Amino acid sequence: MKDSLKDFVNRNRDGFDSHEPPDHAWQKIEGQLPNRTLSIWHSVVVWRAAAIFLFGVSLVAIFSTRDFPNNRDERAKLQGEFIDLESFYSSLITEKKQLVNQFQSDTGLTEDEVTQNLQKLEAMYQVLKLEMEKRPSADVKDALVLNLLVRIDLLNQQLNKLDKQPEKKVSVRS
């Protein structure tokens, strides 16, 4: 049966290729399709907000179930390690923010959701930093470093997005 259909198509190929569909045919077909609206779940902003929310919930879960070290030497060691990490990552964040701000001022772009997410992460960071001062632990230190890394990643994504724009390009140092 497949061979007979194939033979029929091959014999009549010229007849199939000779007719062109009318120009308005696609408009009719498109008019009969159901309207598709984008779901809120396909929005990048919603997923970023959900990630930030999940990050906050994780922090609460960590703090509520974790025993904090009482040993002063251990606490001092954790705080010392964090100070070194904080200075390194903060300098990277500052450098990347300057690049983003420079590009936005050159092109006249305004703040966007990335800037708002960075502000939310900065607020969470301040809360975590207070917790580190009150009750230092490895989990709090890890959460602070994760917060810094997430901010660096957001800035890298923004720089890549801005660098790909066809208008003025700024050189990105990663």
N, C-alpha and C positions, 0 to 999 in steps of 0.2 A: 504494500500500500504506500509506503514511504517513497519507493522508487517511482511509482506511477505519478505521484504528486510532483516529485522532483523533475521527472521527464516533462510533465505538463508545463511547469514553470519555465524550464529551459527552452522549450519549443515556443512559448509565447512571451518570452522576455521583452521583446521589442514592443509588444502591445501593452505590457505593464508600464514600461518606461516612457511611453509616448504621451501620457496624459499628466498634466500638472494640476495640483489642487487649486481651487480659486483662492484669491487673496483674502477674502473674508471668512474662509473656512476656520482658521484658527480662532478668530474672534467669536464665532459661534460655539466652538468647543470650549473656549475659556469661559464664556458666559454660562455654560451649563455645569461647570465645576463648582463644587461647594466652596464658599469663602473660607480661607484658612487664616486664622488669627494666631499671632505668636503667643505662646504660653509664657506666663511669668517665669516658669522654670528654665526657659532658654536664655534668660538675661544673665550676663556676667556679673552685674551689680548684685543681684540676689545671691549668687553663689559666693561672692566675696563676703557679703554681709553674713551669710550662713557660716563661712569659715571663721570669721572673726568671733561670731557668737559661740561656735563650738570651741574655739580657743579659750574664751572666757569661762565656759562651763568646765572645761578640762582643768583650768587653774583652780576653780572652786573645789573640784573633786580632789585635786592633789592636796590642797591645803587642809581640807577637812579630814583626810584619812592619814596624814603623815605626822610622824613624831619628829620633833625638831631637836637638834643637838643641843645639849646643855654644856658641853665642854667648851670653855672659852678659846682654847687653842684651835679647835676644829672650826669654831665660828669665825675666828680671825682669818684662818686659812681660806675659808670659803669666800669671805669678803675680799681678801687680797686677790684671789684668782679672778673674781668677778671684776674688780677695778681694772685689771689689765685687759680683760676681754672687752669691757665697756669702752675703754678709751680707743681701742683698735676699731671696733665696729662703729662707734659714734663718728670717728673721723671719716670712715667710708660713707656713712649715711649723709654727713654734711657735704662731702664732695659731690655725691650724686644728686642731692637736693639742689646744689648750686647749678649743676649742669641742667637739670630740669627747669629751674627758674630762669636761667639764661635763655634757654630755647623758647620758653613760653613768652618771655619779654620781647625776644627778637621777632616772634611770629604773631604776637598779640593774642595768644591763647589765654583763656581764663582757667581758674581752678576747675578740676574735674573730680570724679569719684575716687581716683587714686589719692589725691590730696586729702580728701575727706577720710579715706581709710587710713592714711598715714596718721592723721590727727587722732583717730580712734585708737590706733595702736600705741601712739605716744601716751594717751591717757591711761591705757592699760599698763603700760610700762612704768608709769609713775606710781601706780598702785602696787605693782610688784616690787618696785624699788623700796617703797616704804615697808613692805613685808620683809624684804631682805634685811633691812636695818633692824626691824623688831625681832624677827626669828629667822636668821639665816639657815638655809639648808641647801643641799645639792639640787633638790627639785626646783626650788625658787630660782636658783642660779641658772638652771637649765631652761626654765620658763622665760627668764629675762633674755638669755642668749637667743632662744627661739624667736622671741619678739623682735630682737634686733635683726636676725636673719630674714624674717618675714618682711620687715621694712626694706631691707636691702633688695630682696627679691622683687618687691612691688616697684621700687625705683628702677631696677634693671629692666623690668617689663615696660615701664613707662618710657624709659630712654630708648629701648628698642622700637617701641611704637612710634615715638616722635622721630626717630632716625629714619624710619621707613616712609615717612610722609614725603610726597613728591616735591613739596615746596622747598623751603630752605632746610638744609640738612646741617646738623651739628655733629661734630665727631664725638663718638662715645668711647670712653675709656672704661673697660670692665674690670 
